[in-house]
Amino acid sequence: MSERTLVRGVVVAHAGLAQALVDAVQRIADPDEDALQAVSNEGLGPDGIGQAILDRAGDGPVIVFSDLPTGSCGFAARKLCGERATYAMICGVNLPVLLDFVSHRDMPLGDLVARLIERAHRGISCLPTSSHSHVGRPVSRG
């Protein structure tokens, strides 16, 4: 039986967001050190961002998690992922998705991406509370 290669994750985002997300995942889940890496766009153009992703990705399958589908981070990640068969891109990264990722890195890349997209949709919701009882109804300001 062959051992499956673990998928690595690279979070690419504006300013300090990528590092903050990676730090939160490390504190909550304590994954392997190489499971998730951060790339900031600070001081980098699209080519520099792409190179920074490559520097942190290593060999094997990679999911690049981008904060936005456009902008310098999204465009650099999209270009890079389009050139590599073992890379996938997920836009709109959030903490629930990254926590699920580090717990399921042993899945095949395509299956893992599908799982994470579904998790992203479930991770965004509005829970009713007494202070938000107006959610979904017009609010009178008078």
C-alpha positions as CSV (number, residue, x, y, z in Angstrom):
1,M,0.0,0.0,0.0
2,S,1.5,3.4,-1.0
3,E,1.4,6.3,1.3
4,R,-0.6,9.3,0.1
5,T,1.1,12.6,-0.3
6,L,-0.4,15.3,2.0
7,V,-1.8,18.4,0.3
8,R,-0.1,21.6,1.3
9,G,-1.8,24.9,1.7
10,V,-0.6,28.4,0.9
11,V,-2.7,31.3,2.1
12,V,-2.1,34.4,0.0
13,A,-3.8,37.7,1.1
14,H,-3.5,41.4,1.4
15,A,-1.4,42.9,4.2
16,G,-1.2,40.8,7.3
17,L,-4.4,38.7,6.8
18,A,-2.6,35.6,5.5
19,Q,-0.3,35.4,8.5
20,A,-3.1,36.1,10.9
21,L,-5.2,33.2,9.5
22,V,-2.3,30.8,9.6
23,D,-1.4,31.8,13.1
24,A,-5.1,31.2,14.2
25,V,-5.1,27.8,12.6
26,Q,-1.8,26.9,14.3
27,R,-3.1,28.0,17.7
28,I,-6.4,26.1,17.3
29,A,-5.4,22.9,15.5
30,D,-1.6,22.7,15.9
31,P,-1.1,21.2,12.4
32,D,2.2,20.0,11.0
33,E,4.5,23.0,10.5
34,D,4.5,22.5,6.7
35,A,0.7,22.1,6.4
36,L,-0.1,25.8,5.9
37,Q,2.1,28.7,4.8
38,A,1.3,32.4,4.5
39,V,2.1,34.9,1.7
40,S,1.4,38.6,1.9
41,N,1.3,40.9,-1.1
42,E,3.1,43.7,0.9
43,G,5.8,45.1,-1.3
44,L,5.3,42.5,-4.0
45,G,3.9,42.7,-7.5
46,P,2.1,39.7,-9.2
47,D,5.4,38.0,-10.2
48,G,6.8,38.4,-6.7
49,I,3.6,37.0,-5.2
50,G,3.7,34.0,-7.6
51,Q,7.3,33.3,-6.7
52,A,6.5,33.6,-2.9
53,I,3.8,31.0,-3.4
54,L,6.1,28.7,-5.2
55,D,8.8,29.1,-2.5
56,R,6.3,28.0,0.2
57,A,4.5,25.3,-1.8
58,G,7.1,22.6,-2.0
59,D,6.5,19.5,-4.1
60,G,3.2,17.7,-4.5
61,P,-0.4,18.8,-4.5
62,V,-1.1,22.4,-3.3
63,I,-4.2,24.4,-2.6
64,V,-3.7,28.1,-2.8
65,F,-6.2,29.9,-0.6
66,S,-6.7,33.5,-1.8
67,D,-8.6,36.3,0.1
68,L,-10.1,37.6,-3.2
69,P,-10.6,36.2,-6.7
70,T,-9.1,39.4,-8.2
71,G,-6.5,41.9,-7.2
72,S,-2.8,41.2,-7.0
73,C,-3.2,38.1,-4.8
74,G,-6.0,36.5,-6.8
75,F,-4.5,37.2,-10.2
76,A,-1.1,35.8,-9.2
77,A,-2.6,32.7,-7.6
78,R,-4.9,32.1,-10.6
79,K,-2.0,32.3,-13.1
80,L,0.1,30.0,-11.1
81,C,-2.6,27.4,-10.5
82,G,-3.5,27.5,-14.2
83,E,0.0,26.5,-15.1
84,R,0.3,23.5,-12.7
85,A,-1.9,20.4,-12.7
86,T,-1.2,19.6,-9.0
87,Y,-2.4,23.1,-7.8
88,A,-5.9,24.2,-7.0
89,M,-7.2,27.6,-6.0
90,I,-9.9,28.5,-3.5
91,C,-11.0,32.2,-3.2
92,G,-12.6,33.8,-0.2
93,V,-10.6,31.9,2.4
94,N,-11.9,31.8,5.9
95,L,-11.0,30.2,9.2
96,P,-13.5,27.3,9.1
97,V,-12.2,26.3,5.7
98,L,-8.6,26.3,6.8
99,L,-9.4,24.3,10.0
100,D,-11.1,21.7,7.8
101,F,-8.2,21.7,5.4
102,V,-5.6,20.8,8.0
103,S,-7.7,18.0,9.3
104,H,-8.2,16.4,5.8
105,R,-5.0,17.0,4.0
106,D,-4.7,13.3,3.2
107,M,-7.7,13.4,0.8
108,P,-7.1,13.4,-3.0
109,L,-6.8,17.0,-4.2
110,G,-10.1,17.1,-6.2
111,D,-12.1,15.6,-3.4
112,L,-10.5,17.9,-0.8
113,V,-11.3,21.0,-2.9
114,A,-15.0,19.9,-3.3
115,R,-15.2,19.3,0.5
116,L,-13.7,22.7,1.3
117,I,-16.0,24.6,-1.0
118,E,-19.0,22.9,0.6
119,R,-17.5,23.8,4.0
120,A,-17.1,27.4,3.0
121,H,-20.7,27.7,2.1
122,R,-21.8,26.1,5.4
123,G,-19.4,28.4,7.3
124,I,-21.1,31.6,6.4
125,S,-24.5,32.1,8.1
126,C,-26.5,34.6,10.1
127,L,-27.7,33.1,13.4
128,P,-30.7,34.9,14.9
129,T,-30.2,36.5,18.3
130,S,-32.5,38.9,20.3
131,S,-30.3,41.8,19.2
132,H,-30.6,40.9,15.6
133,S,-34.3,40.1,15.5
134,H,-34.7,42.6,12.7
135,V,-32.5,40.5,10.3
136,G,-34.4,39.8,7.1
137,R,-37.0,42.6,7.9
138,P,-36.9,46.3,7.1
139,V,-35.7,48.3,10.0
140,S,-37.5,51.6,10.8
141,R,-35.1,54.4,11.7
142,G,-37.2,57.2,13.2
